[in-house]
Amino acid sequence: MHYIKYKKWWDTKHFQQAGKGWLDNDFYCPFPMHTDAYKEYWDEQEHYIKNGYTHEGQRIPGLQYLYLNYCTIKDKKRKKQTIPDFWAVDVDYFENLEYVMGLDPRMSEEDKLFRPVGMSAAKSRQVGASLKGAVPILYNMCFVPFSFNYIGAYLEKDALKTLAMYMHYHNHAFKYTNFGKRFIERDSNKHYKVGYYKEVNGEKIPDGYQSELNIVTFMNDPEKGVGGGCDLFIIEESGLHPQLLQSVTYIEPACKDGDYTTGTILAYGAAGSEGQSKDFEKLHYSPSSYNFLSFDNQIDEEPIYDECGYFIPNYSCRKPYIDEDGNPDQEKAIAARDKELETLKKRDHSKYLEKLSQYPNSGKEMFGSRGAKRFDGHILDSAIAAIRKFGN
């Protein structure tokens, strides 16, 4: 049984002490405002958000610390707000995102200047990617002055879905923390700017962070969205964007200054229809061609392609096959998914392939042909892999 082994974690409740304090008390800082203790508390929290948090030699990235403690989500079972669960796969995801955004404090200045311009994340459905996609926006709006940020999607509803998640995070931070920012410009569903107004010679002028967030859709114009520089461009539901590579190619110069990387593109999503997903498939299997973060292809068994983008498999976070510290039981999760699909595979093979693409454990399953084939695709994949390896 082929799967990725993630680092084993323990005592992960320690990574969420601030968030659990909010759950129990409806506030974060236990000290009165304007006291030294209050200032020290929030200075410490900002340090963790910017540099990461370490417990017993285990380090999580700052973006994940922000997510786990300050990005509240809805508890579907209890019908109330809660904090996210700790998952081992999220550490891996946020570490790579931290790197590609140049936020890892261990990076040299040269590493930051010549880092990849983007990161793609192909994924199974129901892994919380949109929830995590809004986290770097919150970081930039609250901690990076004068940053220019974008949420884009092929369909407007998908861009607005991520915007709604961001707005929830933003409002929570503004209400409960000292790093939350106030909007001074707000054109609903289009443009937002944070900061405050300062009076100079009787005239109010913008001051403060002045970070901005813009919402764009690509359906009628795949090259829409960037005027000037770009610090962060989130592309939601990339598997539904049939002209994704045209958009990526257009956005990239806004994230560069000559050969220096100055901004980040994060493109993530599950599979759309085969036609819609072709560009996302190309980006996934040739990320270095587009200056995106590249990985050795270990996610596919007997891979046809040597490199790939980031991948979040179904077995990494399939409930209930995750222990209390967020470690997945990959073998049980794979067996459970296969059992769920077994009947469909016999009765409606084309529907089986379609569902397999939505809950994949590899890039092959996500992007594979969904025609009504009944032969074992693994045999063909093995032959193609052998031809690529020995054909020259």
C-alpha positions as CSV (number, residue, x, y, z in Angstrom):
1,M,0.0,0.0,0.0
2,H,1.6,3.2,-1.2
3,Y,1.3,6.4,0.9
4,I,3.4,9.3,2.3
5,K,4.6,9.1,5.9
6,Y,4.3,12.3,7.8
7,K,6.3,13.2,10.8
8,K,4.9,11.8,14.1
9,W,3.6,14.4,16.5
10,W,2.8,14.3,20.2
11,D,1.3,16.7,22.9
12,T,-0.1,18.9,20.1
13,K,-2.6,20.5,22.5
14,H,0.3,22.8,23.5
15,F,0.3,24.5,20.1
16,Q,-3.3,25.8,20.8
17,Q,-3.1,27.2,24.3
18,A,-4.0,30.7,23.2
19,G,-7.0,29.5,21.2
20,K,-8.2,27.2,24.0
21,G,-8.0,30.1,26.4
22,W,-10.3,32.1,24.1
23,L,-12.7,29.1,23.9
24,D,-12.9,28.8,27.7
25,N,-13.0,32.5,28.6
26,D,-14.1,34.5,25.4
27,F,-10.9,36.4,25.5
28,Y,-7.2,35.8,24.8
29,C,-5.1,38.1,27.0
30,P,-5.8,37.7,30.8
31,F,-4.1,41.0,31.6
32,P,-5.6,44.5,31.7
33,M,-5.1,46.8,28.7
34,H,-2.3,49.3,28.8
35,T,-0.3,47.3,31.4
36,D,3.2,46.0,30.8
37,A,1.9,42.4,31.1
38,Y,-0.7,43.1,28.4
39,K,2.0,44.4,26.0
40,E,4.3,41.5,26.7
41,Y,1.5,39.0,26.0
42,W,0.8,40.4,22.6
43,D,4.4,40.9,21.7
44,E,4.9,37.2,22.5
45,Q,2.0,36.2,20.4
46,E,3.2,38.3,17.5
47,H,6.6,36.6,17.8
48,Y,5.0,33.1,17.5
49,I,3.0,34.2,14.5
50,K,6.0,35.6,12.7
51,N,8.6,33.0,13.8
52,G,6.7,29.8,14.6
53,Y,6.1,28.0,17.9
54,T,8.3,25.3,19.4
55,H,7.3,22.7,22.1
56,E,9.6,19.9,23.2
57,G,11.7,20.3,20.0
58,Q,8.6,20.3,17.7
59,R,8.2,23.4,15.7
60,I,5.1,24.6,13.8
61,P,5.2,27.5,11.3
62,G,3.9,30.9,12.4
63,L,1.2,30.8,9.8
64,Q,-0.1,27.5,11.4
65,Y,0.1,29.1,14.8
66,L,-2.1,31.9,13.5
67,Y,-4.5,29.4,12.0
68,L,-4.8,27.2,15.1
69,N,-5.3,30.0,17.6
70,Y,-6.9,32.9,15.8
71,C,-8.8,31.6,12.9
72,T,-12.0,30.2,14.4
73,I,-14.3,27.9,12.4
74,K,-17.7,26.4,12.8
75,D,-18.1,23.2,14.7
76,K,-20.6,21.3,12.5
77,K,-21.5,18.9,15.3
78,R,-22.0,21.4,18.1
79,K,-23.2,24.3,15.9
80,K,-20.8,26.8,17.5
81,Q,-17.5,28.5,16.8
82,T,-14.3,26.6,17.7
83,I,-10.6,26.4,16.8
84,P,-9.3,24.2,14.0
85,D,-7.9,20.7,14.7
86,F,-4.2,20.1,14.6
87,W,-3.3,17.8,11.6
88,A,0.2,16.6,10.8
89,V,-0.3,17.3,7.1
90,D,-1.0,21.0,7.9
91,V,2.5,21.3,9.4
92,D,3.9,20.1,6.1
93,Y,1.6,22.4,4.1
94,F,2.3,25.5,6.1
95,E,6.1,24.9,6.2
96,N,6.1,24.9,2.4
97,L,3.9,28.0,2.3
98,E,6.1,29.7,4.8
99,Y,9.1,29.0,2.6
100,V,7.5,30.2,-0.7
101,M,6.3,33.4,1.0
102,G,9.8,34.1,2.4
103,L,8.5,34.0,6.0
104,D,10.7,31.2,7.3
105,P,13.0,33.0,9.8
106,R,15.7,30.4,9.0
107,M,15.9,31.5,5.4
108,S,18.8,33.7,4.3
109,E,18.2,37.0,2.5
110,E,19.4,35.4,-0.7
111,D,17.0,32.5,-0.3
112,K,14.1,35.0,0.2
113,L,15.1,36.9,-2.9
114,F,15.4,33.9,-5.2
115,R,12.6,31.7,-3.8
116,P,9.9,30.3,-6.2
117,V,7.1,32.7,-7.1
118,G,4.3,30.3,-6.5
119,M,3.0,27.1,-4.9
120,S,0.2,24.9,-6.2
121,A,-1.7,22.6,-4.0
122,A,-3.8,19.9,-5.6
123,K,-6.1,18.2,-3.1
124,S,-8.9,15.9,-2.1
125,R,-12.2,17.5,-1.3
126,Q,-13.0,18.4,2.4
127,V,-9.5,19.0,3.6
128,G,-10.2,22.6,4.7
129,A,-8.0,24.2,1.9
130,S,-10.1,27.3,1.6
131,L,-10.0,27.8,5.4
132,K,-6.2,27.6,5.3
133,G,-6.0,29.7,2.1
134,A,-7.4,32.7,3.9
135,V,-4.7,32.5,6.6
136,P,-1.8,34.1,4.6
137,I,-4.2,37.0,3.6
138,L,-4.9,37.6,7.3
139,Y,-1.2,37.6,8.0
140,N,-0.4,40.1,5.3
141,M,-3.3,42.4,6.2
142,C,-2.3,42.5,9.9
143,F,1.5,42.2,9.8
144,V,2.8,43.4,6.4
145,P,2.3,47.2,5.9
146,F,1.3,48.4,2.4
147,S,0.8,44.8,1.1
148,F,-1.3,44.2,-2.0
149,N,-3.3,41.1,-1.8
150,Y,-5.8,39.4,-4.1
151,I,-8.4,36.6,-4.0
152,G,-9.1,35.3,-7.5
153,A,-11.2,32.5,-9.0
154,Y,-12.6,31.5,-12.3
155,L,-16.2,31.8,-10.9
156,E,-17.2,34.8,-8.7
157,K,-18.9,32.5,-6.1
158,D,-15.6,30.7,-5.4
159,A,-13.7,34.0,-4.9
160,L,-16.5,35.2,-2.6
161,K,-16.4,31.9,-0.6
162,T,-12.8,32.5,0.3
163,L,-13.5,36.2,1.0
164,A,-16.3,35.2,3.5
165,M,-13.8,33.0,5.3
166,Y,-11.2,35.8,5.4
167,M,-13.8,38.3,6.6
168,H,-14.7,36.0,9.5
169,Y,-11.0,35.8,10.5
170,H,-10.6,39.5,10.1
171,N,-13.6,40.4,12.3
172,H,-12.5,37.9,15.0
173,A,-9.0,39.4,15.0
174,F,-10.4,43.0,15.2
175,K,-12.7,42.1,18.1
176,Y,-10.4,39.9,20.2
177,T,-6.8,40.8,19.5
178,N,-4.5,43.8,19.5
179,F,-3.2,43.0,16.0
180,G,-6.6,43.2,14.2
181,K,-7.0,46.1,11.8
182,R,-9.8,48.5,11.0
183,F,-11.1,49.0,7.4
184,I,-10.8,52.5,6.1
185,E,-12.0,51.6,2.6
186,R,-14.6,49.0,1.9
187,D,-16.2,48.3,-1.4
188,S,-18.1,45.1,-0.6
189,N,-16.9,42.0,-2.5
190,K,-14.4,44.1,-4.5
191,H,-11.9,46.1,-2.5
192,Y,-10.8,46.5,1.2
193,K,-8.1,48.6,2.8
194,V,-7.0,48.7,6.5
195,G,-5.5,51.5,8.5
196,Y,-6.8,54.7,10.1
197,Y,-7.1,58.4,9.3
198,K,-4.7,61.0,10.7
199,E,-5.5,64.7,10.8
200,V,-2.8,66.9,9.2
201,N,-3.5,70.6,8.9
202,G,-7.2,70.0,9.4
203,E,-7.3,67.3,6.7
204,K,-7.8,63.6,7.2
205,I,-5.2,61.5,5.4
206,P,-4.8,57.6,5.4
207,D,-2.2,56.3,7.9
208,G,-1.3,53.0,9.5
209,Y,-0.7,49.7,7.6
210,Q,-2.8,50.6,4.6
211,S,-2.7,47.0,3.3
212,E,-5.2,46.2,0.6
213,L,-7.3,43.2,-0.5
214,N,-8.9,43.0,-4.0
215,I,-11.3,40.4,-5.3
216,V,-11.2,39.3,-9.0
217,T,-12.8,36.7,-11.3
218,F,-11.3,35.3,-14.4
219,M,-14.2,33.8,-16.4
220,N,-14.5,36.7,-18.8
221,D,-10.9,37.8,-18.6
222,P,-8.1,35.3,-17.5
223,E,-5.6,38.2,-17.4
224,K,-7.7,40.3,-15.1
225,G,-6.6,41.4,-11.6
226,V,-3.2,42.9,-11.1
227,G,-2.3,46.6,-11.4
228,G,1.2,47.2,-10.1
229,G,2.9,45.0,-7.6
230,C,1.4,42.0,-5.8
231,D,2.4,40.6,-2.5
232,L,0.0,37.6,-2.4
233,F,-2.4,36.3,-5.0
234,I,-4.7,33.4,-3.9
235,I,-6.3,31.4,-6.8
236,E,-9.2,29.5,-5.4
237,E,-10.6,26.3,-7.1
238,S,-7.8,26.1,-9.6
239,G,-9.2,22.8,-10.9
240,L,-12.2,24.7,-12.2
241,H,-10.1,27.3,-14.1
242,P,-9.6,26.2,-17.7
243,Q,-7.2,29.1,-18.5
244,L,-5.3,28.9,-15.2
245,L,-1.8,29.0,-16.9
246,Q,-2.7,32.2,-18.7
247,S,-3.7,33.8,-15.4
248,V,-0.6,32.5,-13.7
249,T,1.7,33.8,-16.5
250,Y,0.0,37.2,-16.3
251,I,0.2,37.5,-12.5
252,E,3.9,36.4,-12.2
253,P,5.6,39.7,-13.3
254,A,3.6,41.5,-10.6
255,C,5.3,39.2,-8.0
256,K,8.8,39.9,-9.4
257,D,11.4,42.7,-9.5
258,G,13.8,41.6,-12.1
259,D,15.1,38.2,-11.0
260,Y,14.0,38.9,-7.4
261,T,10.8,37.3,-6.0
262,T,8.7,39.9,-4.2
263,G,5.3,38.2,-4.1
264,T,3.6,34.9,-4.0
265,I,0.9,33.0,-6.0
266,L,-0.9,30.3,-4.1
267,A,-3.1,28.2,-6.5
268,Y,-5.1,25.4,-4.9
269,G,-8.1,23.3,-5.6
270,A,-9.7,19.9,-6.2
271,A,-10.4,18.4,-9.6
272,G,-13.0,19.9,-11.9
273,S,-14.1,18.3,-15.1
274,E,-11.3,16.8,-17.2
275,G,-11.4,19.8,-19.6
276,Q,-11.4,22.4,-16.8
277,S,-8.5,20.7,-14.9
278,K,-6.0,20.4,-17.8
279,D,-4.1,23.6,-16.9
280,F,-4.1,22.6,-13.2
281,E,-2.7,19.2,-14.2
282,K,0.1,20.8,-16.3
283,L,0.9,23.1,-13.4
284,H,0.9,20.2,-10.9
285,Y,3.3,18.0,-13.0
286,S,5.6,20.8,-14.3
287,P,5.7,23.4,-11.5
288,S,9.3,24.4,-12.1
289,S,8.4,25.5,-15.7
290,Y,6.2,28.2,-14.1
291,N,8.6,29.1,-11.3
292,F,6.4,27.2,-8.8
293,L,7.7,25.2,-5.8
294,S,8.7,21.7,-7.1
295,F,8.8,18.4,-5.3
296,D,10.2,15.0,-6.2
297,N,7.1,13.0,-7.2
298,Q,6.7,10.6,-4.3
299,I,2.9,10.9,-4.1
300,D,2.3,8.8,-7.2
301,E,3.1,5.1,-7.2
302,E,5.4,4.4,-10.1
303,P,5.3,8.0,-11.2
304,I,5.1,9.0,-14.9
305,Y,6.4,12.5,-14.0
306,D,9.5,13.0,-11.9
307,E,8.3,16.3,-10.4
308,C,5.0,17.6,-9.1
309,G,3.4,20.4,-7.1
310,Y,2.2,20.0,-3.5
311,F,-0.5,17.4,-3.0
312,I,-3.0,16.8,-0.1
313,P,-4.2,13.2,-0.3
314,N,-7.5,12.0,1.1
315,Y,-5.8,9.7,3.5
316,S,-3.9,12.5,5.2
317,C,-7.0,13.9,7.0
318,R,-9.9,11.5,6.5
319,K,-12.0,11.3,9.7
320,P,-12.1,9.3,11.9
321,Y,-8.7,7.9,10.9
322,I,-6.7,10.7,12.7
323,D,-5.5,10.3,16.3
324,E,-5.9,13.0,19.0
325,D,-2.5,14.5,18.1
326,G,-3.4,14.8,14.4
327,N,-1.5,11.9,13.1
328,P,-3.2,10.0,10.2
329,D,-3.6,6.3,10.0
330,Q,-3.1,6.1,6.2
331,E,-3.7,2.4,5.8
332,K,-7.1,2.4,7.5
333,A,-8.1,5.6,5.7
334,I,-7.2,4.2,2.3
335,A,-9.1,1.0,3.0
336,A,-12.1,2.9,4.2
337,R,-12.2,5.1,1.0
338,D,-11.7,2.1,-1.2
339,K,-14.5,0.2,0.5
340,E,-16.8,3.2,0.1
341,L,-16.1,3.3,-3.7
342,E,-16.2,-0.5,-4.2
343,T,-19.9,-0.8,-5.0
344,L,-19.9,2.2,-7.3
345,K,-16.9,0.8,-9.2
346,K,-18.9,-2.3,-10.1
347,R,-22.2,-0.6,-10.9
348,D,-21.1,2.7,-12.7
349,H,-17.5,2.8,-13.6
350,S,-17.5,6.3,-15.0
351,K,-19.1,7.6,-11.9
352,Y,-16.6,5.7,-9.8
353,L,-13.7,7.4,-11.7
354,E,-15.3,10.8,-11.2
355,K,-15.7,10.3,-7.5
356,L,-12.2,8.9,-7.3
357,S,-10.9,12.1,-8.8
358,Q,-12.7,14.1,-6.0
359,Y,-11.2,12.0,-3.2
360,P,-7.8,11.1,-4.6
361,N,-4.8,9.7,-2.8
362,S,-2.5,10.6,-5.7
363,G,-2.1,12.9,-8.6
364,K,-2.8,10.0,-10.9
365,E,-6.2,9.4,-9.3
366,M,-7.0,13.2,-9.4
367,F,-6.1,13.9,-12.9
368,G,-6.5,10.4,-14.6
369,S,-8.9,9.8,-17.5
370,R,-12.5,9.6,-16.4
371,G,-13.9,7.8,-19.4
372,A,-15.8,4.6,-19.0
373,K,-12.7,2.4,-19.1
374,R,-12.8,-0.9,-17.3
375,F,-9.2,-2.0,-17.6
376,D,-6.7,-1.5,-14.8
377,G,-5.1,1.9,-15.4
378,H,-2.3,0.9,-13.1
379,I,-1.0,-1.5,-15.8
380,L,-0.9,1.3,-18.4
381,D,0.7,3.7,-16.0
382,S,3.5,1.2,-15.3
383,A,4.1,0.8,-19.0
384,I,4.3,4.6,-19.6
385,A,6.6,5.0,-16.6
386,A,8.9,2.3,-18.1
387,I,8.9,3.9,-21.5
388,R,9.8,7.3,-20.0
389,K,12.6,5.8,-17.9
390,F,14.2,3.6,-20.5
391,G,13.0,5.0,-23.8
392,N,16.0,7.2,-24.3
